[in-house]
Amino acid sequence: MSDKKTSQSANEITFELADLFSFLWKKKFRLIFTSALIIVATGYYVSKLPKVYSASSTILLGKGEQSLGLPSALSNFSRGSNSETDTYLEFIRSRQFLKGIVDTLFLTKVAEFRPKRNESNEEKVSNYAIGILLNNLVLTKVGSTDLIKVTYYSQNPMIAADVANLIGPAFFSYHADMTKKKAGDTSVWLNNQLADLQDKLLKAENAMQVFIEEHKLIGANTEIELAKAELATLLQERMATDKALSDIQATVQSIEVANGDVAIMMQIPWVMNNPMVENLRNNILSKEQNFAELKKRYKSKHHKFIVAQGAINDLKTEQKNLLNRLAVGLKQSMATLVQRLQDLQKKIEVTKARFSGLSRYEVELVKLKRGIETTQNLYQVFVSRLQETELLKGLDKNKEFAVIDYAVIPQNPTKPRVVMLMSVTVLLAVVFSSGFWLILHLVSDRKTRLKQLLRSLDVPLLGEIPKLKTKASAKSIANVVDIGQLDRQFSEAIRSLRTEVLVRSDNLENRIIALTGIKNGDGKTTLSISLALAFAKLEKVILIDSDLRSPAIAKSFGLDKDHPGISNLISRQVPFSECVFRHPDSKLRVLPSGPIPADPMIYISTSRFAQLIKKLGVVYERVVLETPSLDTVSDTFVLSRLVDGIILVCDVENTDNDSLIEAIQRLREMGAPLLGVVFNKVKDVKSRFSKHQVKALAVKKST
């Protein structure tokens, strides 16, 4: 089953690709015209684009000097080489720096850097030139190095080279000037800070000396240390006592819960770990083992049995007494620990009271010392930074900046890339044209939408019948059938439909076939006659007009409207031989509907009608019935029980998706054997089978 579904899916994909390639081939002239139009328009646009030249130079932006006025540790922590390089790049892109480039090269005099409309305001002209310079300037890092590639794009190759070569030296000069200016400003600031720090340091030292003298703290450090040590010892002892008390309390609580039960008390860890208890328990276990051996040899009244049992009881009594003594001793120890804990707490309170006074003085003293140390450290840092600043004043330029590679005047334009643009244009033009016409086709082509609907409903498409080109005066059914026989494309489509039915007949016995339409005017009469004539070239066929409400087959063959037919045959008025019409040029026999009855349902629902269809299916190799349309009456659903397969005729141009879905659902709900759907009146039809397949099927059928 899985292989079958996979094969079916592959066939659907092949069919879709075939449709696509067929569509593209049919629309090739439109595709060529649309693509050529896009290519010509793009080529014209590209030819009008101005030629742009690019020039590039490479400069080295070193890590530079450390920030002035900050300690080296803080400076290294606050920045890294990457962030510093990014800062340099953003500075080069700044309008303030680029204004110097514009002024140096007199770019406001160049037409490329001036607004298209005349502008008398020099500031606006300068801002416009800076904007053009910023848009065409590209700064790129070279890997993870400190090298920067400076690229500038301009319509003038000389300007492109001049700008690329000027960026580096201008930045170096500006950075050196800023460094000198910053060094000078920093030197003044550092001198002011040093003076303030000297005053703060002197005041802090005087304040600490006054505090020591007022509180007589000359030997306070030794007393504070002793108080600290005593307090620490008391706290440690209290913690140890508190822990021991907690352990004893837990054990006492467990003993109280045991309430004298030896078995429960023996499970308490403190009791179990006691050496005397453990020794006594081992003796009891040893006696019990010996007693178990005696019980095997002596009875309960034997003196050895009695002696052994008495010894065990004595040991258990001794064990119980020992446990009671241990419990009493443990409670006494707990009381002792409680008293000791209270004594320790009193000593701690006294020591704390004595230590708290000294601690307050110590805290104040530490604060004063820390203030003095901090002020001294800052003073040393500022002195060191002042010395570095004085050294930087004498530097003429920063030695870590350099131009590695100068730009040369470009000879060929960089933009536009005509070959690449036109190549992409050709590709996009073909894709756009194909997509445009395909989407337009899918939106406007009703047949394609109906095909997709049939696939989703899992209903086969048996064939596509072209629309006959008939004049207004030749639209009678008889003339239409005659024209269909002469129309080569129509005849080929009918033969393809016949072949499709024959192919499906290999698996199912589709001897009795009914044709119905979704609504009146779908062309089911023409298709019924044409299909019956096509089958009659291969086998013995009978065509039955079971549309007793609007019969049309008799008129198509030139028979009188009163010619006897099914209604006469079912009512036993006329024999079968008089009702059947023999087509002179084929093996086709025609059974008309006969006179229109008042209630056709009475005739087609009788057992005589069902027996007639069954007998005809035995006599003839193929039985073709035309039935009423589905939107008028329910006759077709009654007739569907008598046939092997039903072909649903769909007028492509006048049928919407909802009508087709409704018709298929109604047939499925009634359990009708839907063979498939035929698209009728199709404008563009291609054969579903080759001539070799048709001939092979015809030979197979004849043999």
N, C-alpha and C positions, 0 to 999 in steps of 0.2 A: 504493500500500500504506500509505504514511504517512497519507494522507487518510482511509483506511478505519479505521485504528487510532484516529485522532483523533475520528472520528465515533462510533466505538464507546465511547470513553472518555467523550465528552459524554453519550451516552445513559445510561451507567451513573451519572453524576453526577446527571442529571435524575431518574433512578429513585430514587436515594438521597434526594434532597430531597423527592420526592413521598412516599416512605415516611415521612420524618420529619414532614412536615406532616400526613399522614394519621394518624400516631400521636398527634401533639399534639391533633388535633381529637377523636379518639376518647377521649382521656384528659382532655378539657377540664374536666370536673366535678371530677376528682381534682386537677388542677392548680390550679383555682380554690380548692378547699377547702384544699389544702396551703398555697398562697400566702396565703390569708386567715388561716389559723391562725398563720403566721409573722408576718404584719403585725400582727395583734391582740396577739400576745405581745410583739413589739417595741414597739408603741405603749404597752402597759401598763408595760413596763420604762422607757420614756422618760418617761412621765408621773410615775413615782416618783423620777426623778433630781432631785437638788436643783438649784435655780437658782443659777447662778454669775455674779457681776458682775466686770467688769474695769475698772481705772482705770490710766491711763498718764501719766507725767511725763517730761520730757526734761531732761537735765543735761549740762553740759560738763565733761569731764575733760581738762584741759590737760596739756601735756607735763611740767609741774612743774619743780622745781629739780633741778640736777644732784646726783648722789650726793655726800654729804659725806665728806671724808676721802680722796678719790681725785683725781688730776689730771684736768683737763678732757678731755684727749686720751683717756685710758683710759676715762673715763666715757662719752664719745660712742661709743667703739668697742664697749663692752660691752652697750649696749642701744639700742633704737630705739623710736619712738613706738608702734608696734603692740604690741610686747612689753610696754611699760609700761602701755598701756591694758588689755591682757589681765591684767596683774598687779592693776590696780585692780578689774577685774570679779571676779576670783577672791577678792580680799579682801572685796568686798561680799558674796559668797556664803559667806564663812567663818562658822562657828558663833559665833566670838567676837564678830564685828560684829553678827550677827543677834540675839544675846542682848541687846545694847543696845536694839535695836528692840522686842523683846518686853517688856523691862522698862519702856521709855519709854511704850508704849501700853497697858501692863497687859493684854497679850493672854492671859495665863494665867487671867484671870478670865472670858474669853469662852468659851462652850460649844464653838465651832468648833475652838478650840485646846486643848481638854482631852481626855484619853483617855475613851473611852466608859464604861469601868469606873472606879469611884471610886479615886483614887490620892491617898494622903496624903503621899507623898514629893514635896516641892517641886522637888527637882532633876530627878526623872523627868518631872514635869509641864512644867518649863521645857524640857527636852530634846525632849519631844514637841511643844511649841509651836514650837520652833526648826525641827524637821523639817517641820511643816506649812507654816511660813513659807518654808522653802527650796524645797519642792516646788511652791508656787504662785507663786514669784517668777521672772520672766523678764527678763533683761537682754539687749538687742540693740544692736549697733553700727548707727549710721545711716551707711551707705555707707562711704567711706574717711575720714570726718571723725572728730573727737574727741567727737562727740555720742553719748550713750547714752540709749536709750529704756528706761525702767523701767516694767514692767507687773506688776500684781499681781491675782490672781484670788481672790475671796472670796464667800461666801454673803451677806455683809453689804456693801452698796455703800459705806457710810461707812468701814468698815475698809479696803476696797480702796483708796479715795482717800487715807486717812490714811497707810497704809503706803507707797504710791507717792510721796507728797509728803515723807515723812520720810527716805527712803533717801538722797537727795542731801545735804541739810543735815547729817544725822548723819555721813555720810562726810567731808564737808568739815571739820567740827569735829574729828572723830577724826584726820584727816590733819594738821590744823594742830597739834594737841597732840603728835602723834608727831614732827612736824618740830621743834618747840621742844625736846622732850625729847632728840631725836637731836642737835640742835645743841649742847645743853649737854654731853652725853656726849662728843661729838666734840671740843669745845673742851678738855676735860680731857685727853683722849687725845693731842691734838695738842701740848699744852704738855709732856707727858711725853716725847713723841717728839723734840721740839726740844731738850730738855735732853740726851737721849742722843746726838743727832746732833752737838751741840757738842763733847761729850767725844770722840766718834769722829773728828771732823775734826781736833782738836788732836793727838790721838795719831798720826794718819796723817801729819801734817806733820812732827812730831818724828822719826818713824821714817824718813822720806825724807832728812832732813837728816843723821841719824846714818849712814845707808848711804852717802851721797855722801862724807862725810868719811873713813870707814873705807877705802874703795876708791879714794880720790883720783880721783874722776870729774869734777873741775871742767872739764877740757878733753877729756874722753873723747868727746864727741859728734863733734868734728871728726875725730878719729882713726877713729872707727867709720864715718863717712861715707866717708873715703878708702879704708878697707878694703872697704867695700861696692862702691865704684866700681871698684876694681882687680879684685875678684873677679868683678864683672859683666862687665868687659871680657875677662878671661881665659876666662870661660865662653862668651861670644859667639864669641871666636876659636876655641875648641875645637869649638864646634858647627859653625862654618863649615869648619874643617879636616876635621872628621869627615865632613861632607857631601861635600866635595871628594874625600876619600879613598874614600868609598863609591862615588862616580861612577866614579873612575879604576879601582877594583877590578873593578867590573862590566864596564868596557870591556876591561880586561886579560884578564878571564876569557873574554870573547867572542872576543878575538884568539887566546888559547890554544886555544879550541875550534876556531877556523878552521884552525889548524895550517898556516899558510902559504897556504891557498886564497884566491886573490885575489877570486874571486867572492863568497865568504862574507864576507871582510873588508870588501868594498865595501858590504855591507848594514848594517854597524855604524854607528849615528848619528854617533859621534865622528869616525870615519874619513871618512864622507860629508861632514861639515860642514867638514873641513879645506880651506883655500883651495887649497893646492898639489895635493892629491888631486883636488879638483873641477876645477882648471884642466887637469891632466893627463888626467882622464877626458873632458873636453870635446874636447881635442885628439885623443884616440883615436877618439871618436865621429865627429869631422869627417873624420879620415883614413879611417875605415871607410866612410863615405858616399862619399868620392871613389873609394875602391878598388872599391866596388860598381858605380860608373859605368864604371870602366876594365874591369871583368870583362865588361861587356856588349860592349865594343869590341875588347879584345885577349885573346889566349890566354895561358896560364900561362908560356910561354917568351918572351914579349915583354919587352923590357928595362924598359918603363914598368910593366908588371905586377909584375916582380920588384922594382923600386925601391919601388913603393907598398907591397908586402907587407912588404919589409924595414923600411920606416919604421914600419909598425904594430907589427912585432915589437919594434923598438927602444923604442918608446913603452911597450909592455907590460912590457918588461924594466925600464925606468926606473920604471914604476909599482910593480912588485913590490919593487924596491930601496927606493923611497920608503916603502912600507908597512912594510918591515922596520925602516927607520930610525925611523919613527914609533913602532913597537911598543917598540923599545929605549928611546927617549926617554920613552915613557909609563911604562915600568917604573921608570926612574930617578926620575921625578917621584913615583911611588907610594912609593918608598923614602924620598924626602925628606919627604913628608907624614907617613909613619909616625914618622920621627924627630922631626918638629915636634910631632906629637900627644903623644909621650912627654914632650917638654920642657914642653909646656903643662900636662900632668897633674901634673908635679912642682911647677910654680909654683902651681897651684891648691891642692895639698895644703898647701903652706907658707902660702899666704894664708888658707886655711880655719883652720889651726891658730892663726894670729895673730888671726883675726876671732872665733873661737868663744869665746875668753876674754872679749873685749869684749861679745859678744852676750849672754852670761849676765848680765852686769851691766846691760845695756840692758833686758833683759826684766824684771828685778827692778825697775828704775827706772820702767819703764812701768806695771807693776802698782801701784807706790806712787802714781804720778801719777793713774792711773785711779781708784784708791780715793778719793783726795782730791777729784777732780772729781765723782764720783758722790755723795759725801757732801755736797758743796756744793750740787749740784742738788736733792737731796732736802730739804736744809735750806731752800732758797728756795721749793720747792713747799709744804712744810708751813707756812712763814710766810704764804704767800699764802692757803692754805686756812684758816688760823687767822683771818685778817682777814675772809674770807667768813663764817665761822661766827659771829663776833662780830656781823656785820650781821644774820644770820638770827635772832638771839636777840630782836631788837626787832620782828619781824613778828608781827602779831596773827592773820592768816589768809592763806591762799594766794589771791592775786587771780586765778589762772588757772582756778579752779573756780567754776561758777555754775549756778543753776537756770534753764533757758531757758523751760520751759513747765510749769506746775503742773497736777496732775491735778484733775478735777472729779468730783463724785459721780455715778456712772452711774445712768441712769434705767431702762434695759432690760437684762435679763440677756444675757450673752454665750453661756453654755452652759446647757442643751443646745440645739443648733440643730435644732429640731423639724422644720421643713420639709425641711431637707437630709437629716436622719436618716431621715425617713419616705420621702423620694423614693428614697434609696439602698436602704432596706429593701424597698420595692415592687419595684425592679429586681432586687435579689439574691434576693428571694422567688420571683419568676417564674423566674429562671435556675436557682436551686437546685431548685425543684419540677420543672422540665422535666428537668434533669439527673438528679435522683433517680429519677423514674419511667422515664426512658429507660434508665438503667443497670440498673434493676431488670428492665425489659423485656428488655434484651439478655442479661442473665445467665440469665433464666428462659426465654427464647424459643428453642427448639431450631431452629425454622424459620429464623430470622435467621442463626444460626450456619451452618446448612447452605447457605444462600444465599451467604454469604461464602466458604464452602469451594468452591462451584461456580465462583464468579468467579475464585478463585485457580487452579483447575484448568482454566479456560477451557472449561467445559461449559455449554451453554445450559440454562435452566430453561424447559421447554415449557409447564408449567401447574401449577396448584394445585387439587386436587380436594377438596371438603369432606367431612367425615366424616358419613355418613348416620346419622340418628337412628332406629335400629331397636330394637324391643323384643327381649327375650330369646327369645321364641317365634317371631320372624320373622327369624331370622338365617341361613336357608338361602340358598344362592346365588340361586336363582330368585326368591325374595321380595325379596332385596336389589336385584336388577336392576330388578324391577317398581317398587320404592319409589324407586329412582334416577330412573326415568322420570317419576315424579310430583313428585319434589323439584325445585323450580324452581332453587335455587342449584346443586344438583348438575348438573342438565341444562345450565345456563349454563356451568359449568366444563368440562363435556365438549365443548360447542360451541366454547369458547375453545381447548381442546386441539386440536380438529379444525382450527380456523382457523390455529393455529400451524403444524401440519403442512402445511396448504395453502400458507401463506406460504413455508415453506421449500421446497415443491415447485416454486416458480417457478425456482429455480436447480438443484435436483437432482430426479431422477425417483424420488421416494419412493413407487413403486407398491406395493412389497412391504414391509410393516412388521411387525416382530416386537416383542411386549411381553414383558418379563421382569421379575422382581423380585429384590431383593437377597436375600431369604429368604422362606420360606413364610409366608403370612398378610399379605403386603403389599397384597393386593387386586388383583392383576394380572388375575384372571379377570373380575371385575366391570368393570374398566376396558377390557379387551379387548372384551367384549360391548357395553358402552356406546359405545365409540369406533366400533366397526363399525356399530352402529345409527345413530350420528350421520352417518357417511359414507354410509350407505345412503339417506339422505334426499336426497343430491345425486348419487350415482353408483352404479354396479353394484359390489357388494362381496361378497367371500367371506371368511368367518371360519373359520380352521383351528385346531383344537386339536392342536398338535404336542407337547403335554405327555403323552407316552405312559406316564408313570409315575403321575401323579395327575390324570387328566382330570376336568374339572368342567363343561365347556361343554354337553355333551349333557344333563346333569341340569338345567342352567339353563334349557334350552328345553323341558323336559318330555319328553325322549326316553328310550327304554328304555336300560338299561345295556348291552344286547346289540345296540344299533343299529349297523349296519356303519359303518366309517369308514376312517381312513388305514391301519390295520394290515391290514384286509381288502383294500383297494385295492392296496397294495404287494405283497401275497402273491397277487394275481390271483384272489381268491376271489369278489369281488362287483364288478360294474361301477360306474363313477363315478356314474351316474344314481341308483342305489339308495343310495349312501352320502351324497349331498348332501341336506340338509334346506332347504326353501324357507320363509323367514319370510313369513307371510301378509300383513303390513301394510307391507312395504318391499321394497327391491331386494336385501335381504340373503340370502345363501346361507351355510349352515353345514355345514362338513365336520368331524364329530366324530373323536375318536381311534380309536373302535372298541374291540374287546376289548384288554385290556392284555397285551402280549406279554411273554415271559420276559426278552428282552434288547432293549429299545427301541432301543439304539444301532445294532443291525443294520439296523433299518428306516429310520431317518432318515439313515444314512450311505450308503445305496445310491444308485446313479445314477438309478434309477427315481423315487425320491423327489425328487431334484433336478430331473429333467425335469418331474415333475408340478407342482412349484412354478413352474417357468419357464413352462409352458403356461398355468397359471392366471393368471400375471401378464400374459399376452397377452389372455386371454379377458375377465378382469375388470379394471375400472379401478382397483380397490384390493383388495389382499390383506392381511388382518390375521392374524398368527399369534400364538398364545399359546404361550410356551416355558417350560420348567421354570425354577425359581429358580436363581440363580448359586451359592448356597451348598450345593446338594445334589449336582448332577451336572454334567458338562461337555457336556450335549446342546446347550445354547444356543450354545456356541462353534462346534459343527458347523453348526448352523442359521444362524449369523451370515454364513456364506459364501454363503447363498442369498437373502439379503434386501438391500434397498436402505438400510434404516435400522433401528436398534434403539432402542426407547424403554425406559428403565430406570425402573421403578416403585419409589418410596421411601416407606415408611411413616414419616412425619415424627416421630410420637410414639415409635416403637420402634426407630429407627435412629440409631446414633451416627456420629461423624465417621470413625472408623477403618473401619467397615463400608462406608460410602459410598466412601471413598478406595480401599479394596481392590477393590470391585466395578468401579469405573471403570478402575483400573489393569489388572485382568484382561481387561476388554474391549479396552483399547488394546493390550495385549501380544499378543492374538490377532488384532489388525487388524480388529476388528469395527467396522462403520460406526455408531458411536454418534450417534444423532440428538439426544438430549438426555435430561433427567431430568424425571419428573413427581412432584410431591409429592402423596401420597395421605393421606386421613384428616386433613386440615388443619382446624383449628377456625375460623380466620378467613381467608376467601378474598375476593379482589376480582377482578373481571373484567379480563383483560389487553387486551381489544378492545372497542370500542364496537359498538352494534347496527348502525350504518351501515357499519363495516368488514366485519362478518360478512355483511350483505346484499350488499355489493359483491363480496366473494369468492365468494359463492354464485352470483351472476349471471355472473361471469367464468368460473366452473367449468362452469356449464350451457351457456354459449355456446362 
